[in-house]
Amino acid sequence: MDMSRRTVLKAVASLTLVTVLPASFEELANAQPLRVRHDARSPEGKRMLATYAKAVKTMKESGTGTPASWTFQWYTHAVSGSSSKLAELNRIYGSRPSPDRDLANLTWSTCQAHGGNTWEPNFLPWHRAYILFFEDTIRKVTRDESFTLPYWNYTEDASIPEEFRRKNDPVYGALYQANRNPGINDGLPLTRVKGGLPANLLSLDVMDAGSYYSGPQGVPLGFNERIDSSLHGFIHVNTGGTQNMGSVPFAAQDPIFYIHHCNIDRIWAGWNANGGHNPTAAQWASRQVHVFADAAGRRVEVTNGQVTAIAPLGYTYDALPRPQVAVASREVASTSTESLSGASAVNSMIDGGGGGTQVAQAAEIQADMMATTQQPLVLESSPTAVTLTPAKTGASLESFSTELKNSPKRQYLVLSGIKTDVQPGTIYNVFAGEPGAQPAATDSPAYVGSLQFFDAQPLSDGGSTKQIRFVFDITSQIQSGVITNPLSYYIVPADHPEQGARPVVGTIELVNQ
């Protein structure tokens, strides 16, 4: 007998109050014809957007205490930065314990990995499960079992779909959000708002990643943390401001959030389809447990390992992205994913037997910290100069540069300890050289990379976000002579930072690996 995905989830969720998806869940889901998620700009995607808009309107107009409400779905990601989790629980449910209040307390503000008590490798699976239950809630609200969440394919079209820009439209008005960045609701692409977003930041370069996770100090970054800090974060910051998509506590209030994350999920599926391997060890696959409310309002627990493949979950995509280089190149790159102290141990812990050979090879590759900053850098509204100090005392600039150019290893600029008091609302671009030496244009050969502060702000409940790193491969610029002084850089905001923002880069290191 055919069984809908909602029926499967309801059957699973009703097993016990504290529900764990059983091993047979995959068998139940596989008995179903797969639903297809579509590009939001395709004819089928547009049809789904009409259903989506209907659901969003209904959810925004409903009460706030059930998973079928917009507030509940928003708060699952993170409670509004204008309040606190405790205050919102008391406002909506009262201060006395109750089943509904307890469920909200377990599920709200549990986003991985953009809040307190998070682990970076959970980023992709947590959001996959979140979107899965959100999508099923839309089916329940609209009574449309054929609904699938469309995805925003910004690597091909960086303007938000027109349906999200129709203020007061009788069909699509619920998808409109007024406090997006100036120009977004006029149809400008992300590359032309908030000072612009370099086109390379909207590429699919992340598909070339050789490992899922490189460890808290490893370079280059693995697929999970690389897509999180790069493509994912830059879309957030340039789409919405400090009270919208650009800040973690407000991001999920905007309907564009969910089709953004649908695309991130699609890219992960594409990386897997083209040879990328997810971790297999228990530390990642079964010991990380995430709590959600299903479409019927019941508690469900999900592990990372239960959402690593999309077909057993009952959906697929109309098209998956492909890597921009051959898989063989990615396999070579995977042998250098462990670098700084502790990275090999972390990968062994989460990768299990599947990546043992690669991890062993990587452990033999030593990373040398060649130069570093001496103190944290507070970024200003004007260019901030950066001067690195060589690890070897007494080395001249000439000898230092020669050593790098003659090295068979690769050179990375690693920015870590990223934090801010207030979300600055703009990206920052990094250039080699000194401020004023040349125009700060991202099409300049001196452009090194960009950073953003989407999840670098302290949480309203007193928690702090994870340690964020940006890693830029500057090998070709050093080897070609574009970077003549590998100790000198500067950082420039693309647009005027928000008042009160105090973005900080804790440490900048030049690593030779």
RALIN-V252639 format. One record per residue. N is the residue number from 1. OMEGA is omega in whole degrees, -180 to 180 (* if undefined). BURIAL is # if it has 16 or more other C-alpha atoms within 10 Angstrom, else .. D_CENTER is the distance of its C-alpha to the mean C-alpha in whole Angstrom. Layout:
BEGIN
N;OMEGA;BURIAL;D_CENTER
N;OMEGA;BURIAL;D_CENTER
END
This chain:
BEGIN
1;179;.;38
2;-178;.;35
3;-180;.;33
4;179;#;30
5;179;#;26
6;178;#;27
7;178;.;30
8;-177;.;29
9;180;#;26
10;179;#;29
11;179;.;31
12;-174;#;29
13;-177;#;28
14;-177;.;32
15;178;.;33
16;178;.;32
17;176;.;31
18;-168;.;29
19;172;#;27
20;179;#;26
21;-177;#;25
22;180;.;28
23;-179;.;28
24;178;.;30
25;180;#;27
26;179;#;26
27;179;.;30
28;-179;#;30
29;-178;#;27
30;177;#;28
31;-177;.;31
32;166;#;30
33;-178;.;30
34;169;#;26
35;-177;#;24
36;172;#;23
37;-171;#;20
38;170;#;21
39;-177;#;19
40;-178;#;20
41;177;#;22
42;178;.;25
43;180;.;28
44;177;.;26
45;178;#;23
46;176;#;25
47;178;.;27
48;178;#;24
49;177;#;23
50;176;.;26
51;179;#;26
52;-179;#;23
53;178;#;24
54;-179;#;27
55;-179;#;25
56;179;#;23
57;179;#;27
58;-178;#;28
59;179;#;25
60;-178;#;25
61;-179;.;29
62;177;.;29
63;-173;.;30
64;-171;#;27
65;-178;#;28
66;177;#;27
67;178;#;23
68;178;#;25
69;-179;#;24
70;-179;#;22
71;-180;#;21
72;180;#;21
73;177;#;18
74;-175;#;16
75;175;#;17
76;176;#;16
77;179;#;13
78;178;#;14
79;-179;#;18
80;178;#;19
81;177;#;19
82;-178;.;23
83;175;.;24
84;-179;#;23
85;-179;#;22
86;-180;.;26
87;-179;.;27
88;175;#;26
89;180;#;27
90;-179;.;30
91;-174;.;30
92;-173;.;29
93;-172;#;31
94;-174;.;34
95;-179;.;34
96;177;.;36
97;176;.;34
98;180;.;33
99;-179;.;32
100;180;#;29
101;-180;#;29
102;179;.;28
103;178;#;25
104;-180;#;24
105;-179;#;24
106;-172;.;22
107;-175;#;19
108;177;#;18
109;180;#;16
110;-180;#;14
111;171;#;11
112;9;#;9
113;-174;#;8
114;178;#;9
115;177;#;12
116;178;#;16
117;-180;.;16
118;178;#;13
119;-173;.;13
120;-179;#;10
121;179;#;11
122;-173;#;10
123;-175;#;7
124;-179;#;8
125;179;#;11
126;-178;#;11
127;175;#;9
128;179;#;11
129;179;#;14
130;180;#;13
131;-180;#;13
132;180;#;17
133;176;#;18
134;-180;#;18
135;-179;#;19
136;175;#;22
137;176;#;23
138;178;#;23
139;-179;#;25
140;-178;#;27
141;-176;#;28
142;-175;#;29
143;180;.;31
144;-177;.;29
145;-180;.;29
146;-174;.;28
147;168;#;25
148;-178;#;21
149;176;#;18
150;177;#;18
151;178;#;15
152;-176;#;14
153;-175;#;15
154;175;#;14
155;176;#;15
156;179;.;18
157;-172;.;19
158;172;#;17
159;179;#;19
160;-179;#;18
161;-173;#;20
162;-179;#;24
163;-180;#;24
164;-175;#;21
165;-174;#;24
166;180;#;27
167;177;#;28
168;177;.;31
169;-177;.;31
170;180;.;32
171;-170;#;30
172;-176;#;27
173;-179;#;27
174;-180;#;25
175;-178;#;22
176;176;#;23
177;-172;#;21
178;-171;.;23
179;169;#;21
180;-179;#;19
181;178;#;19
182;-180;#;23
183;-178;.;23
184;-179;#;20
185;173;#;23
186;178;.;25
187;178;.;23
188;177;.;22
189;-179;#;20
190;180;#;17
191;-176;#;19
192;178;#;21
193;179;#;20
194;178;#;20
195;177;#;21
196;176;#;20
197;-180;#;17
198;-175;#;18
199;-179;.;18
200;-180;.;17
201;178;#;13
202;-180;#;13
203;177;.;15
204;178;#;14
205;-178;#;15
206;179;#;12
207;-179;#;14
208;-179;#;17
209;-175;#;15
210;180;#;18
211;179;#;16
212;-173;#;13
213;-176;#;13
214;-177;#;15
215;-175;#;16
216;179;#;16
217;-173;#;18
218;172;#;18
219;-6;#;18
220;-179;#;17
221;173;#;13
222;-174;#;13
223;-175;#;10
224;-177;#;8
225;-180;#;7
226;179;#;8
227;178;#;6
228;-174;#;3
229;-177;#;6
230;-173;#;7
231;-179;#;7
232;-176;#;4
233;-179;#;6
234;175;#;9
235;179;#;9
236;-172;#;9
237;-177;#;11
238;176;#;14
239;-174;#;14
240;-177;#;15
241;-173;#;17
242;176;#;17
243;-176;#;18
244;-174;#;16
245;-175;#;12
246;-177;#;12
247;-173;#;12
248;-175;#;11
249;-178;#;14
250;-168;#;15
251;-172;#;12
252;174;#;13
253;-177;#;17
254;180;#;16
255;179;#;17
256;-179;#;15
257;-170;#;11
258;178;#;12
259;169;#;13
260;-178;#;10
261;173;#;8
262;179;#;11
263;175;#;11
264;178;#;8
265;179;#;10
266;-180;#;13
267;175;#;11
268;178;#;11
269;178;#;14
270;178;#;16
271;177;#;15
272;-178;#;17
273;-178;.;19
274;171;#;20
275;179;#;21
276;-175;#;17
277;174;#;18
278;177;#;16
279;180;#;18
280;-177;#;21
281;-175;#;22
282;-178;.;23
283;179;.;21
284;-169;#;18
285;-173;#;19
286;-177;.;22
287;177;.;21
288;-175;#;18
289;-178;#;19
290;-177;#;17
291;177;#;19
292;170;#;19
293;-180;#;22
294;-175;#;23
295;179;#;25
296;177;#;28
297;180;#;27
298;-178;#;27
299;176;#;25
300;176;#;23
301;-176;#;22
302;174;#;19
303;178;#;19
304;-176;#;16
305;-179;#;19
306;-179;#;20
307;-177;#;17
308;178;#;16
309;-173;#;18
310;-177;#;18
311;178;#;22
312;179;#;23
313;173;#;21
314;177;#;23
315;173;#;21
316;-180;#;20
317;179;#;19
318;177;.;22
319;177;.;21
320;178;.;18
321;179;#;17
322;178;#;19
323;-177;#;19
324;173;.;20
325;-179;.;22
326;179;.;24
327;-180;#;23
328;179;.;26
329;180;.;24
330;179;#;21
331;175;#;23
332;-179;.;25
333;-176;#;22
334;179;#;21
335;-180;#;24
336;-178;#;23
337;176;#;20
338;-175;#;21
339;-175;#;23
340;-174;#;23
341;174;.;25
342;-175;.;23
343;-179;#;21
344;180;#;23
345;-180;.;24
346;180;#;20
347;177;#;20
348;-177;#;23
349;-175;#;22
350;-176;#;19
351;-178;#;20
352;-176;#;24
353;-174;.;27
354;-177;.;25
355;-173;#;23
356;-178;.;26
357;-179;.;28
358;180;#;25
359;180;#;25
360;178;.;28
361;-176;.;28
362;-177;#;25
363;-179;#;27
364;-178;.;30
365;-177;#;28
366;177;.;29
367;179;#;26
368;173;.;28
369;-172;#;27
370;-178;#;29
371;-177;#;29
372;172;#;27
373;-176;#;27
374;-179;.;30
375;179;.;28
376;179;.;25
377;173;#;24
378;-176;.;24
379;-177;#;23
380;175;#;25
381;174;#;26
382;-180;.;28
383;179;#;27
384;-179;#;26
385;180;#;28
386;176;#;27
387;179;#;30
388;177;#;29
389;-179;#;32
390;178;#;33
391;177;.;33
392;-180;.;36
393;176;.;39
394;-179;.;41
395;177;.;40
396;178;.;40
397;-179;.;38
398;-179;.;40
399;179;.;40
400;-180;#;36
401;180;#;35
402;179;.;37
403;180;.;36
404;-177;#;32
405;-179;#;34
406;-177;.;36
407;175;.;33
408;-178;.;32
409;178;#;29
410;-179;#;26
411;-180;#;25
412;170;#;21
413;-174;#;21
414;178;#;19
415;-177;#;17
416;-177;#;17
417;-178;#;17
418;179;#;15
419;179;#;16
420;176;#;18
421;180;.;20
422;177;#;19
423;-176;#;16
424;176;#;18
425;178;#;17
426;173;#;17
427;176;#;15
428;-180;#;18
429;-176;#;19
430;-179;#;21
431;172;#;24
432;179;#;27
433;-179;#;30
434;179;#;31
435;178;#;31
436;-179;.;33
437;179;.;34
438;180;.;32
439;180;.;30
440;-179;#;27
441;-175;.;26
442;171;#;23
443;178;.;25
444;176;.;27
445;-179;.;27
446;179;#;27
447;-176;#;23
448;-177;#;21
449;-178;#;17
450;175;#;15
451;179;#;13
452;-173;#;12
453;-176;#;12
454;-175;#;10
455;-178;#;9
456;-175;#;13
457;177;#;15
458;-180;#;17
459;-178;#;17
460;-180;#;20
461;176;.;22
462;178;.;22
463;178;.;19
464;-179;#;17
465;-177;#;13
466;174;#;12
467;-175;.;14
468;178;#;11
469;170;#;13
470;-177;#;13
471;-179;#;15
472;177;#;17
473;-177;#;20
474;-177;#;23
475;-175;#;26
476;180;.;27
477;177;#;27
478;-176;#;29
479;-180;#;31
480;-179;.;32
481;175;.;33
482;174;#;31
483;-179;#;30
484;178;#;34
485;-176;#;33
486;178;#;30
487;-172;#;30
488;-180;#;30
489;171;#;27
490;-174;#;26
491;-173;#;23
492;174;#;23
493;179;#;21
494;-180;#;21
495;-180;#;22
496;178;.;24
497;176;#;22
498;178;.;22
499;180;.;25
500;178;.;25
501;178;#;22
502;-178;#;22
503;-176;#;19
504;168;#;20
505;-173;#;19
506;-177;#;21
507;171;#;22
508;-178;#;22
509;171;#;23
510;-174;#;25
511;178;#;24
512;-177;#;27
513;*;#;26
END
